[in-house]
Amino acid sequence: MNISQFMGAQVAQLQQTVALSIMDMAQATQAAGATVMLEDFAKAQAAVQEAVAPHPTLGQRLDVRV
């Protein structure tokens, strides 16, 4: 094995390592983004629930006419 072949193998390993590192960073970024979206969604749902006033007699009275 000459020097050129040895260096080629090292370059290929380095490329694979860099590619895996980039994929890991992208996955971490996507996971962080998903977490933020879920937290924002939970906050939005809570705000909607607070904004809607319940009916004052809901479930207490029943009007039936025959």
MMTF fields as JSON, N, C-alpha, C and O atoms, coordinates in Angstrom:
{
  "mmtfVersion": "1.0.0",
  "mmtfProducer": "UNKNOWN",
  "numBonds": 263,
  "numAtoms": 264,
  "numGroups": 66,
  "numChains": 1,
  "numModels": 1,
  "chainsPerModel": [1],
  "groupsPerChain": [66],
  "chainIdList": ["A"],
  "bondAtomList": [4, 2, 8, 6, 12, 10, 16, 14, 20, 18, 24, 22, 28, 26, 32, 30, 36, 34, 40, 38, 44, 42, 48, 46, 52, 50, 56, 54, 60, 58, 64, 62, 68, 66, 72, 70, 76, 74, 80, 78, 84, 82, 88, 86, 92, 90, 96, 94, 100, 98, 104, 102, 108, 106, 112, 110, 116, 114, 120, 118, 124, 122, 128, 126, 132, 130, 136, 134, 140, 138, 144, 142, 148, 146, 152, 150, 156, 154, 160, 158, 164, 162, 168, 166, 172, 170, 176, 174, 180, 178, 184, 182, 188, 186, 192, 190, 196, 194, 200, 198, 204, 202, 208, 206, 212, 210, 216, 214, 220, 218, 224, 222, 228, 226, 232, 230, 236, 234, 240, 238, 244, 242, 248, 246, 252, 250, 256, 254, 260, 258],
  "bondOrderList": [1, 1, 1, 1, 1, 1, 1, 1, 1, 1, 1, 1, 1, 1, 1, 1, 1, 1, 1, 1, 1, 1, 1, 1, 1, 1, 1, 1, 1, 1, 1, 1, 1, 1, 1, 1, 1, 1, 1, 1, 1, 1, 1, 1, 1, 1, 1, 1, 1, 1, 1, 1, 1, 1, 1, 1, 1, 1, 1, 1, 1, 1, 1, 1, 1],
  "groupList": [{"groupName": "MET", "atomNameList": ["N", "CA", "C", "O"], "elementList": ["N", "C", "C", "O"], "formalChargeList": [0, 0, 0, 0], "bondAtomList": [1, 0, 2, 1, 3, 2], "bondOrderList": [1, 1, 2], "singleLetterCode": "M", "chemCompType": "L-PEPTIDE LINKING"}, {"groupName": "ASN", "atomNameList": ["N", "CA", "C", "O"], "elementList": ["N", "C", "C", "O"], "formalChargeList": [0, 0, 0, 0], "bondAtomList": [1, 0, 2, 1, 3, 2], "bondOrderList": [1, 1, 2], "singleLetterCode": "N", "chemCompType": "L-PEPTIDE LINKING"}, {"groupName": "ILE", "atomNameList": ["N", "CA", "C", "O"], "elementList": ["N", "C", "C", "O"], "formalChargeList": [0, 0, 0, 0], "bondAtomList": [1, 0, 2, 1, 3, 2], "bondOrderList": [1, 1, 2], "singleLetterCode": "I", "chemCompType": "L-PEPTIDE LINKING"}, {"groupName": "SER", "atomNameList": ["N", "CA", "C", "O"], "elementList": ["N", "C", "C", "O"], "formalChargeList": [0, 0, 0, 0], "bondAtomList": [1, 0, 2, 1, 3, 2], "bondOrderList": [1, 1, 2], "singleLetterCode": "S", "chemCompType": "L-PEPTIDE LINKING"}, {"groupName": "GLN", "atomNameList": ["N", "CA", "C", "O"], "elementList": ["N", "C", "C", "O"], "formalChargeList": [0, 0, 0, 0], "bondAtomList": [1, 0, 2, 1, 3, 2], "bondOrderList": [1, 1, 2], "singleLetterCode": "Q", "chemCompType": "L-PEPTIDE LINKING"}, {"groupName": "PHE", "atomNameList": ["N", "CA", "C", "O"], "elementList": ["N", "C", "C", "O"], "formalChargeList": [0, 0, 0, 0], "bondAtomList": [1, 0, 2, 1, 3, 2], "bondOrderList": [1, 1, 2], "singleLetterCode": "F", "chemCompType": "L-PEPTIDE LINKING"}, {"groupName": "GLY", "atomNameList": ["N", "CA", "C", "O"], "elementList": ["N", "C", "C", "O"], "formalChargeList": [0, 0, 0, 0], "bondAtomList": [1, 0, 2, 1, 3, 2], "bondOrderList": [1, 1, 2], "singleLetterCode": "G", "chemCompType": "PEPTIDE LINKING"}, {"groupName": "ALA", "atomNameList": ["N", "CA", "C", "O"], "elementList": ["N", "C", "C", "O"], "formalChargeList": [0, 0, 0, 0], "bondAtomList": [1, 0, 2, 1, 3, 2], "bondOrderList": [1, 1, 2], "singleLetterCode": "A", "chemCompType": "L-PEPTIDE LINKING"}, {"groupName": "VAL", "atomNameList": ["N", "CA", "C", "O"], "elementList": ["N", "C", "C", "O"], "formalChargeList": [0, 0, 0, 0], "bondAtomList": [1, 0, 2, 1, 3, 2], "bondOrderList": [1, 1, 2], "singleLetterCode": "V", "chemCompType": "L-PEPTIDE LINKING"}, {"groupName": "LEU", "atomNameList": ["N", "CA", "C", "O"], "elementList": ["N", "C", "C", "O"], "formalChargeList": [0, 0, 0, 0], "bondAtomList": [1, 0, 2, 1, 3, 2], "bondOrderList": [1, 1, 2], "singleLetterCode": "L", "chemCompType": "L-PEPTIDE LINKING"}, {"groupName": "THR", "atomNameList": ["N", "CA", "C", "O"], "elementList": ["N", "C", "C", "O"], "formalChargeList": [0, 0, 0, 0], "bondAtomList": [1, 0, 2, 1, 3, 2], "bondOrderList": [1, 1, 2], "singleLetterCode": "T", "chemCompType": "L-PEPTIDE LINKING"}, {"groupName": "ASP", "atomNameList": ["N", "CA", "C", "O"], "elementList": ["N", "C", "C", "O"], "formalChargeList": [0, 0, 0, 0], "bondAtomList": [1, 0, 2, 1, 3, 2], "bondOrderList": [1, 1, 2], "singleLetterCode": "D", "chemCompType": "L-PEPTIDE LINKING"}, {"groupName": "GLU", "atomNameList": ["N", "CA", "C", "O"], "elementList": ["N", "C", "C", "O"], "formalChargeList": [0, 0, 0, 0], "bondAtomList": [1, 0, 2, 1, 3, 2], "bondOrderList": [1, 1, 2], "singleLetterCode": "E", "chemCompType": "L-PEPTIDE LINKING"}, {"groupName": "LYS", "atomNameList": ["N", "CA", "C", "O"], "elementList": ["N", "C", "C", "O"], "formalChargeList": [0, 0, 0, 0], "bondAtomList": [1, 0, 2, 1, 3, 2], "bondOrderList": [1, 1, 2], "singleLetterCode": "K", "chemCompType": "L-PEPTIDE LINKING"}, {"groupName": "PRO", "atomNameList": ["N", "CA", "C", "O"], "elementList": ["N", "C", "C", "O"], "formalChargeList": [0, 0, 0, 0], "bondAtomList": [1, 0, 2, 1, 3, 2], "bondOrderList": [1, 1, 2], "singleLetterCode": "P", "chemCompType": "L-PEPTIDE LINKING"}, {"groupName": "HIS", "atomNameList": ["N", "CA", "C", "O"], "elementList": ["N", "C", "C", "O"], "formalChargeList": [0, 0, 0, 0], "bondAtomList": [1, 0, 2, 1, 3, 2], "bondOrderList": [1, 1, 2], "singleLetterCode": "H", "chemCompType": "L-PEPTIDE LINKING"}, {"groupName": "ARG", "atomNameList": ["N", "CA", "C", "O"], "elementList": ["N", "C", "C", "O"], "formalChargeList": [0, 0, 0, 0], "bondAtomList": [1, 0, 2, 1, 3, 2], "bondOrderList": [1, 1, 2], "singleLetterCode": "R", "chemCompType": "L-PEPTIDE LINKING"}],
  "groupTypeList": [0, 1, 2, 3, 4, 5, 0, 6, 7, 4, 8, 7, 4, 9, 4, 4, 10, 8, 7, 9, 3, 2, 0, 11, 0, 7, 4, 7, 10, 4, 7, 7, 6, 7, 10, 8, 0, 9, 12, 11, 5, 7, 13, 7, 4, 7, 7, 8, 4, 12, 7, 8, 7, 14, 15, 14, 10, 9, 6, 4, 16, 9, 11, 8, 16, 8],
  "groupIdList": [1, 2, 3, 4, 5, 6, 7, 8, 9, 10, 11, 12, 13, 14, 15, 16, 17, 18, 19, 20, 21, 22, 23, 24, 25, 26, 27, 28, 29, 30, 31, 32, 33, 34, 35, 36, 37, 38, 39, 40, 41, 42, 43, 44, 45, 46, 47, 48, 49, 50, 51, 52, 53, 54, 55, 56, 57, 58, 59, 60, 61, 62, 63, 64, 65, 66],
  "secStructList": [7, 7, 2, 2, 2, 2, 2, 2, 2, 2, 2, 2, 2, 2, 2, 2, 2, 2, 2, 2, 2, 2, 2, 2, 2, 2, 2, 2, 2, 2, 2, 2, 2, 2, 2, 2, 2, 2, 2, 2, 2, 2, 2, 2, 2, 2, 2, 2, 2, 2, 2, 1, 7, 7, 7, 6, 6, 6, 6, 6, 7, 7, 7, 7, 7, 7],
  "xCoordList": [0.859, 0.0, 0.901, 1.768, 0.693, 1.531, 0.868, -0.241, 1.537, 1.08, -0.25, -1.123, -0.418, -1.623, -2.854, -3.895, -2.753, -3.867, -4.197, -5.365, -3.172, -3.363, -4.076, -4.996, -3.647, -4.27, -5.708, -6.582, -5.958, -7.312, -8.251, -9.395, -7.785, -8.601, -8.888, -10.002, -7.882, -8.08, -9.066, -9.897, -8.975, -9.888, -11.319, -12.25, -11.504, -12.833, -13.401, -14.581, -12.572, -13.021, -13.372, -14.357, -12.577, -12.833, -14.149, -14.932, -14.396, -15.653, -16.853, -17.87, -16.727, -17.826, -18.053, -19.196, -16.987, -17.103, -17.755, -18.612, -17.356, -17.939, -19.418, -20.242, -19.75, -21.146, -22.002, -23.106, -21.513, -22.251, -22.402, -23.451, -21.359, -21.414, -22.454, -23.208, -22.494, -23.474, -24.887, -25.796, -25.082, -26.4, -26.823, -27.987, -25.889, -26.201, -26.605, -27.557, -25.894, -26.224, -27.595, -28.373, -27.894, -29.193, -30.319, -31.379, -30.084, -31.089, -31.319, -32.464, -30.272, -30.411, -31.165, -31.988, -30.888, -31.577, -33.059, -33.903, -33.374, -34.777, -35.498, -36.653, -34.829, -35.451, -35.721, -36.771, -34.777, -34.976, -36.129, -36.935, -36.215, -37.316, -38.662, -39.64, -38.716, -39.962, -40.368, -41.552, -39.404, -39.688, -40.279, -41.253, -39.686, -40.19, -41.605, -42.467, -41.852, -43.191, -44.224, -45.332, -43.869, -44.802, -45.077, -46.214, -44.043, -44.24, -45.12, -46.007, -44.878, -45.699, -47.145, -48.078, -47.321, -48.667, -49.389, -50.562, -48.706, -49.308, -49.69, -50.754, -48.833, -49.136, -50.338, -51.197, -50.4, -51.521, -52.825, -53.857, -52.789, -53.989, -54.452, -55.651, -53.508, -53.86, -54.47, -55.43, -53.935, -54.473, -55.885, -56.739, -56.139, -57.482, -58.458, -59.583, -58.039, -58.914, -59.244, -60.364, -58.284, -58.512, -59.399, -60.181, -59.283, -60.03, -61.512, -62.352, -61.828, -63.218, -63.876, -63.472, -64.899, -65.632, -66.678, -67.423, -66.734, -67.749, -69.148, -69.315, -70.127, -71.514, -71.894, -71.544, -72.61, -72.875, -73.747, -73.618, -74.623, -75.493, -75.242, -76.08, -74.112, -73.824, -73.805, -73.036, -74.656, -74.708, -75.509, -75.623, -76.074, -76.838, -78.336, -79.081, -78.793, -80.202, -80.46, -79.617, -81.647, -82.044, -83.446, -84.385, -83.594, -84.903, -85.503, -84.932, -86.665, -87.349, -88.784, -89.474, -89.217, -90.608, -91.247, -90.645, -92.473, -93.195, -94.408, -95.161],
  "yCoordList": [-1.178, 0.0, 1.236, 1.384, 2.083, 3.283, 4.427, 4.272, 5.544, 6.692, 7.229, 7.602, 7.274, 7.818, 7.0, 7.575, 5.687, 4.831, 4.984, 4.997, 5.096, 5.264, 6.587, 6.637, 7.644, 8.957, 8.948, 9.58, 8.248, 8.142, 7.48, 7.91, 6.433, 5.743, 6.673, 6.698, 7.43, 8.366, 9.475, 9.876, 9.961, 11.011, 10.47, 11.175, 9.245, 8.644, 8.502, 8.774, 8.081, 7.967, 9.336, 9.475, 10.334, 11.687, 12.211, 12.837, 11.959, 12.395, 11.743, 12.394, 10.466, 9.765, 10.328, 10.517, 10.59, 11.144, 12.518, 12.816, 13.352, 14.689, 14.59, 15.333, 13.7, 13.524, 13.091, 13.603, 12.168, 11.721, 12.855, 13.004, 13.641, 14.776, 15.795, 16.319, 16.072, 17.019, 16.476, 17.231, 15.186, 14.587, 14.674, 14.949, 14.441, 14.552, 15.98, 16.179, 16.967, 18.363, 18.717, 19.415, 18.242, 18.512, 17.871, 18.469, 16.669, 15.974, 16.708, 16.846, 17.172, 17.916, 19.224, 19.621, 19.885, 21.129, 20.878, 21.639, 19.822, 19.49, 19.112, 19.49, 18.374, 17.992, 19.227, 19.332, 20.149, 21.385, 22.193, 22.748, 22.263, 22.975, 22.346, 23.052, 21.027, 20.326, 20.573, 20.739, 20.597, 20.865, 22.259, 22.442, 23.235, 24.611, 24.684, 25.343, 24.017, 24.039, 23.417, 23.937, 22.313, 21.676, 22.559, 22.639, 23.225, 24.125, 25.301, 25.697, 25.862, 26.97, 26.53, 27.281, 25.32, 24.798, 24.658, 25.014, 24.147, 24.0, 25.369, 25.513, 26.365, 27.714, 28.289, 28.93, 28.065, 28.566, 27.903, 28.568, 26.612, 25.908, 26.435, 26.604, 26.695, 27.23, 28.62, 28.945, 29.437, 30.781, 30.714, 31.516, 29.779, 29.624, 29.184, 29.68, 28.267, 27.791, 28.91, 28.98, 29.78, 30.894, 31.954, 32.611, 32.12, 33.161, 32.823, 33.72, 31.547, 31.13, 31.106, 30.348, 31.949, 31.987, 30.874, 30.721, 30.116, 29.061, 29.671, 30.768, 28.946, 29.386, 29.357, 28.408, 30.386, 30.46, 29.327, 28.977, 28.749, 27.682, 26.349, 25.45, 26.217, 24.995, 23.786, 23.742, 22.82, 21.595, 21.69, 20.702, 22.857, 23.004, 22.947, 22.496, 23.386, 23.436, 22.781, 22.794, 22.214, 21.581, 22.058, 21.833, 22.705, 23.173, 22.166, 21.879, 21.636, 20.66, 21.133, 21.466, 21.155, 21.52, 20.369, 19.77, 20.093, 19.002, 19.556, 18.807],
  "zCoordList": [0.0, 0.0, 0.0, 0.861, -0.939, -0.995, -0.214, 0.297, -0.128, 0.654, 0.112, 0.896, -1.202, -1.81, -1.416, -1.099, -1.43, -1.053, 0.433, 0.821, 1.244, 2.68, 2.974, 3.79, 2.307, 2.498, 1.974, 2.567, 0.886, 0.341, 1.324, 1.475, 1.999, 3.003, 4.181, 4.705, 4.587, 5.696, 5.317, 6.133, 4.097, 3.639, 3.608, 3.997, 3.157, 3.111, 4.528, 4.753, 5.474, 6.862, 7.435, 8.161, 7.114, 7.59, 7.013, 7.727, 5.733, 5.113, 5.791, 6.033, 6.093, 6.753, 8.153, 8.572, 8.863, 10.212, 10.188, 11.02, 9.244, 9.122, 8.747, 9.28, 7.856, 7.454, 8.645, 8.825, 9.448, 10.633, 11.643, 12.27, 11.795, 12.713, 12.266, 13.086, 10.98, 10.448, 10.633, 10.977, 10.411, 10.61, 12.069, 12.361, 12.991, 14.411, 14.775, 15.528, 14.249, 14.531, 13.966, 14.616, 12.768, 12.156, 12.961, 13.148, 13.429, 14.224, 15.544, 15.976, 16.178, 17.426, 17.196, 18.021, 16.087, 15.77, 15.534, 16.007, 14.809, 14.548, 15.836, 16.034, 16.708, 17.976, 18.834, 19.467, 18.85, 19.62, 19.035, 19.782, 17.726, 17.081, 17.39, 17.635, 17.38, 17.69, 19.14, 19.436, 20.031, 21.439, 21.615, 22.346, 20.944, 21.029, 20.469, 21.051, 19.35, 18.759, 19.699, 19.831, 20.351, 21.283, 22.487, 22.951, 22.999, 24.132, 23.736, 24.492, 22.549, 22.069, 21.861, 22.146, 21.367, 21.168, 22.499, 22.605, 23.511, 24.835, 25.408, 26.009, 25.226, 25.701, 24.957, 25.564, 23.659, 22.868, 23.296, 23.381, 23.563, 24.01, 25.355, 25.579, 26.254, 27.567, 27.421, 28.12, 26.532, 26.312, 25.753, 26.133, 24.864, 24.298, 25.383, 25.443, 26.23, 27.307, 28.29, 28.796, 28.561, 29.475, 28.834, 29.521, 27.532, 26.838, 26.705, 26.635, 26.67, 26.511, 27.883, 28.765, 28.052, 29.323, 29.323, 28.355, 30.383, 30.432, 30.573, 31.105, 30.091, 30.212, 31.691, 32.392, 32.183, 33.621, 34.166, 35.34, 33.357, 33.87, 33.182, 33.246, 32.534, 31.795, 32.736, 33.696, 32.444, 33.232, 34.503, 35.229, 34.801, 36.045, 35.798, 36.668, 34.647, 34.327, 32.977, 32.08, 32.868, 31.617, 31.27, 32.034, 30.143, 29.721, 28.75, 27.698, 29.121, 28.274, 28.089, 29.053, 26.847, 26.55, 25.776, 24.885, 26.149, 25.489, 24.797, 24.175]
}
